[in-house]
Amino acid sequence: MSKPKILVARSIFPETIARLEEHFEVDSNPNDESWSKARLIEKLQGKQGVFTTGSERIDAEVLDACPDLKICANMAVGYNNFDIDAMTAHRVLGTNAPDVLTETTADFGFALLMATARRIAESEHFLRAGKWEKWSYDMFSGSDIHGATLGIIGMGRIGQGIAKRGAHGFGMKVIYHNRSRLDAALEAECKAGYVGKEELLKTADHVVLVVPYTPASHHTIGAAELALMKPTATLVNIARGGIVDDAALAAALRDKRIAAAGLDVFEGEPKVHPDLLTVPNVVLTPHIASATVPTRRAMADLAVDNLIGYLVNNKPVTPLNPAVLAAK
């Protein structure tokens, strides 16, 4: 019996390819090329599955052109690269990689918060440029983290992880806003209080964004929201590009309407809004919040588990549109 055929859309661990080859005929991308949509469609011909990394857009046009496709397994918790409605209509299963990156991403979110509040990147650039000639009392004075008010927008697993780090590790007062309020036990565990979005923005010393990207969450933070924040406040985005209006943020940073920002994600990434590159009070990282070797391996393993689970055993691990399973 012939093996199902799959495509691995980006370069990945050799061990991941080897594991896939035990079950599938694998067409991989060892040169890590960023394919156009036309090239992706060409590579998907005759494939029953695809291992994606979040940068490959699976929409109605792709699905119409790839009738053999049965599953798209994302090596990411986010899946805004998937048109889930179109996939469901075409009876193509989508899967993602939740849970395995929660703690690592929460670690990074807090690291980015600390770097932003304490002006670490800005001061390093100053030092490397040979500008440090003497000590002064206000040189790169930032804002405190311990005892400050931490506002989290998006209180899923990662948001809860950041809340616990702030409350238990740094004695922060934690407030949060979410589509739905957590139950009392979870709030107590996170030492977090629920508030409206406007109150959070007005009150928090540090705002961290951890919401999934949807059309409804596009530009959750724009000029109006930035205007509500304290001039001493910081903003950190580890969610998805498009959650923040990057142009409005660059203007707010330039005009010192807020103190600083830390960004791991960007609108239209890997392109970065050019205005963000001209302001000193922003820490920029290239979408690396989950980038530890153990976590990235776990993410890859879960994507493989979903491909094997669905195409071989008919039991995917983390389906995003289970209606496809019911329709089989």
N, C-alpha and C positions, 0 to 999 in steps of 0.2 A: 504493500500500500504506500503510495507516495505521501511525502510529508507536506503539510500546508506551507505556503510561501508567505514570507513576511519581509517587510522593509524596515531597516533601522535607519532613521532619517538623519541622525547626526553621529559623530564619532563617540564611542563609549568604551568602557573598560573591556579589554580583551577577554576577561573572564565572563563578562556578560554575553559577548558574542558566542563564546564556546558553549555556554549553557543553552543559549537559544538554538544553536546548531544541533543539539541533541534531539530536538523536537521538530525543527523547521528547516526548510530551505531558506537560507538567509541572504538577502541582498543588503550589504552594509555601506557605510559612507566613511571609510577610514581617513579620507582627506578632510573631513569635516566641512564640506562645501555647504554654503547657504543656498539652497535651491530656490529658483523661481517657482511660482505656482505651476507653470507649464511643465517644468522639469519634474516637480513633485508628482504631478499627474502621470507623466511618462513613466516614472520609476514605480508608481503604484499599480501599473497594469499587471493583472494576473495575481495580485497579492491579496491574501485574505486578512492580513493584519499589518499594522504599522506601529513601531515603537517611536513615539514622538517625545520632544523635550520641552515643549511649550512655545517654540518659535515657528512651528509648522501650522499654518491655518487650514483647518478642515471645515469646509463650508459646503453649501449646496452645489457649487460649481465643481468642486473636487469630487464630491460624492456622485454626482451625475455621470462623471467621466470614469469612475472606478467602480463598476457594478459588482466586482468580486469581493470588495472590501467588507469585512465583518466586524472588525474591532480596531480601535485606535487607543493605544495604551500610553498615557502621558506620564513621563518621569518628572512629575511636578504635582504639587497639591492644587495649584491654580489651573484652570482649564478655559480661560477666556480665548484661547486659540481654537476651541471647539464651538461650532454652532450646534448645540445640543438638540435643538428642535429639528434641525435638518437631519442630523444623525439619526434621531428617533424615527423620523419619517422614512428614512432610507433603511431602517432596521440595522443600523451600525452601532455597536456598543461603544461607549466611551468609558474609560477608566482613568483614575488619577492615583496619586501616591500620598495620601494623607498620613498623619500620625508620626511616620518615621522621621520627619524633619522638624517636629514641633520644638523640641528642646534646643536643638542647634540654632534654629531660626530665632528663638526667643533670646538665646545668648547673644546672637549678633545684633538683634534689635537693641538690646541694652548696651552693647558695646558702642553702637552707632550713636545712641543717646549720650553716652558719656563723652565720646569724642567731640560731639557737637557742643554740648554744654560747656566743656572745658577747653574748647578751641584748640584741640590737639593738632589737627591738620594745618590750620592757619599758622600756628606757632612753629610747626616743623618746617613749613615752606620758608618762613622768616629766617630760621636758623640756617637752613641749607643755602639760602641766598647770601649768607655772610653778613646779615644785617644786625646780628646780636653783638653789641659792643659794650653794654652795661646793663645792670639790673635797674628796674624802676618799680615803684610800688603798684602800678596799675598795668604792668605789661601783660597783655593777654589775659586779663582778669575775666573769667567766665562766670557761670552761675552754679550754685550748689545743686547737687542731686539729692544727698541725704536730707531728709526732712521736708523736701519740696513736694508740690502737688503734681502727681503724674496723671495725665488724662489719656485714656486709651479709647480710640474709636474703632470698634470691631473686637468683640470679646469672645472669640472662639478659642481654640486650644492655645494658639500662639499668643493671643492677647492675654489669656489667663497666665501663661508662663511669664510674660513680661510683668504682669501685675504682681505675681508672687515674688519675683526678683526685687521689684521696687519696694514692696511693703515689708517683706521679711528680711531682705538683705540691706536695705538702705533707709528703712524707717520712713518711707514716703507715704503720704496720704494719696490713696488711689481712687480716682473717679473714672467712670466709664460710660460710654453710650453705645448702644447696640440695637439692632432691629427688635430684639426681644430681650427682656430682662432675665438675668440668670436666676436660678432658684436660690433660696436663702443660704443653703449649705455651701454652694459654690461661691457665693459672694463672701461668706465668712472665711472660706479657705483662702480666697484671694485678698481678703481685707479690702474689698472694693465696694464703693457705693454708686448706685445708678443715678445719672443726671441727664437732662436734656442736652442736645448737641450744643446749643447756644451757650448754656451755662458752663459746659465743659470748656469751650473755647475761651470764654471770658475768665475762667477761674484757674486753669492749669498753668503751671510753670513750664511743663514739658508735655507736648502732645505727640502721641505715637499712633500711626495709622496702620491697622492690620485688617482692613476689610477686603473681601473678594471683589474683583472688578466685574461689574455688570453695567448695562446702560443706565440703571438707576443710580449707581454709585459714581458715575463719571463726574469728575470735578467736584467731588465731595468737599474739597477745600479749594475755593477760588478767592477772588479779591474780597468779596463780602465777608467770607469766613476769616480770612487773614486779618481783616480790619477789626474783628472782635477780639483777637488775641492781645495779650499784654505785649508791650514793646520789649520786655525782657524775656519773653517766652521763646522756646525752641520748638521746632516741628521736625518729626522723623517719619519718613515713609518707607516701610518695608513691605508694603502691600503689593500694588501693581501700578505701573505707569498708567496715567489717566485718572487716578484717584485725585491727584493734585493738578491744578492748572499751573504748569511749570512756568509759563510766561508771567502769570500774576505773582507767583512765588519769587521769581527773580527780581521783579520790581519791588516787592515788599522787603526783600533782603537788601537791595541796593539803597532803598530809602530808610532803612533801619526801622521799619514798622514792626518787624519782629527781630529778635537778636540773631538767630542762626537757624540753619536747617541741616538735616542729615538725610541723604537720599540714596537708596540702593536700587531704585526703579524709576523709570522715566517714560514719558510719553514718546512713542515712536522709537523706543530703544532698539538697537544700540546707539542710535543718534541721541544726542543730548541737546536740549535747547541751548543755543549759543550764549544767551544772556546768563545762564547759570555758570558758565565758565569764566565770566568776567567779575563775579562777586566773590570776595574772600571769605565771607562768613557762611560757607556751605561746605559740608563734607560730602564727597561724591564717591560712591563705590559701584562697581559694574555688576549688579544683581548677583551678589555672592552670599546672601544670608544663609543659605543651606550648604555652603561650600566647605564641608570637611570631608575627608576621604570616607570615614565610616558612614556618614549620612548619605552622601552621594551614591555609595554602593548599595545602601538599603533602599534608596529611591529606585535605582536601576533594578534591583532584585524584585521589588514590588511590581514594576511594570512588566517584568518577565513573568512573574507569577500570574498576572492577569492574562497575558497572552496564552500561556500554557493552560491556565484554568479554563479559559473560554474555548479556545480552538481545539484543545486536546480532551479536556475533562468536562467541558460545559458548565464550569463552576468558577466564574470570575470572582476575584477577591473584593474589589472596590468599584462596583459598577456605578456610573453616574446617571444612567437612564435605564433603570431596571425594566421599564416597559418593553424594551427590546427582548428581554428574556421571556417575558410573559407571552410575547407574540410568536415565539418560536414553535 
